[in-house]
Amino acid sequence: MALPARLIRSRYISWFAHMGAVYLFHDLYGYLMEMSPDIADLIETFADEADTQAVLAQFANRFEGADPAQFLDVLVGHAVLLEPDENELESVWAFVPMKGKWNIWRRHDDRLTLYTAWGERPVTEVMLDPEETLMWDAMDGEKRLAELRLKHDPKKLAALARRLTHSDVQALKLSLMPWSAYAKRPAMAPPHLTSTMPYTPWQPGTSVPPAVSLTEYHRTGIDEADEQFDHQETTLSHLLRVPHPAIAQRTYGQALADVLVTRDLVPEGRVRVLEIGAGLGYVAHDVIARLAAGNRTVEYTILELSPTLAAAQKKRIGDKATWIVGDALTATVPEALFDLVLCNEMVGDLPARALSRIDLGLAVDGTGNADLELVRAISPLAAEHALALDDAPEPLYLQTGAIDLTARIAAWLAPGGTAVITEFGDTNAWPRLSSHLDHPELSTHFGHLLRVARGCGLTGSIEFVIDLLDFDRDQRGLATTRSQFRALRSLAKDAGVELVKIGYTRELFEHAVANKLDLATIGDLRFDRIEDRLMGLVPHEFRALIVSKPR
């Protein structure tokens, strides 16, 4: 299909950037496109209407051999670029408005207020009048805007759709097909129907914020300890820092200590414990108390990179621990000293190498074997312990930091000592990059870590954390995102409720709001199986590597 002679960029485009990538959000339809800054420049060239062939010539050598016309085809197909005389607003009537995922709203009689808090942007209240509330209620994911305008004021309906689809709100998404078309095959639904845009606004032509160094981030990038775990990187142990029905009314630290004692992995009498990256200190506080209650003398050491977090830990734990403030990969730690080493939800934050299969001497087509010398140059331990690399994807992440730390932990364990390393990940799946935080984080390839541990003389296995802690899988937990919970907190605060960030079950949530909030007036609250979703986490994705050193 030939491209139009002249094109103009849509007037309904917002730009965002995060960790080196650029995102286009179409404010009229609610969909999201990730792209390079060069493609953003290509789009912006059409801001005031431009000759298509002239722009193609201008960008002919900008995309490493790729034909820019291919990008224009996609952009025209997604209404990012239009013919100059095209009426954008008329095109939307054929679409079905669907309520986006992760909305939060409250009803007041015949009115509705939406709360939004995308990323780090301020919380915003979007108030609908009675007529707009009726329109919202009529948007059932099946009726097209053209059908809705037969019963509602077309001008007001169109204005409401634009307002709620905009990236500032993201309460609506427009779809060519009704939701019933995807009911039997939800995976076939366009991704934008469930995606959100929590990133920082960006101006084309300016530099794109790069991904931060993980080591520097945790050393200098954490300013507020509580905010870090309440918003930026909430961990499973943080959500379960209060007595919780999913783990028999115990805290995460209490449950973990109980399991280790029951399995005879903690010696009687004197117990020397090292915790690596102790967060806010809740796990340390509860493990110390639980072991001490069992007539053990606990000598607890915390190895912490962040001075801010170390200060928070000292405030919570007091003189019941000692601290080594430094990088777990370089700090001086006594060898063969510790009976128990805990490394809870932190190895995904350690440095890793982004590589191609060619970097490992592997063919891109999936054939061949890794070149030992190339691997050794990247990670001596990966080569020494003959990690299985031939199934690496393209591109790949090799967790050099987690591999090195596993070997260090083996050296720090006393004879008969045990280490527990937890993180989200899988036994054999290669790491996936998570980009929803303000810093990169990887899932963990536990098979690699177990191989290194065994190569260092340890014995052990990999378990699901929910099995290790004996989760009650019949429980249902509140499912949110970071942004949705911020909005929910604001809604609750307006009603006089201070919502702490814990792993809410319906009963815990009802207790927290007491008689100040009628849950029947709140949407869109979801309570999923606790192993599938708890707040913004997926508990069944968390694994535990449990390894011991022979006596």
Secondary structure, DSSP 8 states (H G I E B T S, - for coil): ----SEEEE-S-EEEEEETTEEEEEETTT--EEEE-HHHHHHHHTTTT-EEHHHHHHHTTTSSTT--HHHHHHHHHHTTSEE-TT--HHHHGGGSEEEE-TT-EEEEETTEEEEEE--TTS--EEEEE-HHHHHHHHH--SSS-HHHHTTTS-HHHHHHHHHHHHSTTT--EEEESS-GGGGSS-GGGS-GGGT----SEE--TTS-------HHHHHHHS---HHHIIIIIS--HHHHTSS-BGGGTTB-HHHHHHHHHHHTT-S-SSEEEEEEES-TTSHHHHHHHHHHHHTT-EEEEEEEES-HHHHHHHHHHHGGGEEEEES-TTTS---TT-EEEEEEES-GGGS--EEE-GGGGT--TTS-S---HHHHHHH-HHHHHTT---TT--SSEEE-HHHHHHHHHHHHHEEEEEEEEEEEEEESS----EE-SSSS-EE-EEHHHHHHHHHHTT-EEEEEEHHHHTT--TT-EEEB--HHHHHHHHHHHHHTT-----S--BHHHHHHHHTTT--GGGEES--EEETTT-BBTB-GGGEEEEEEE---
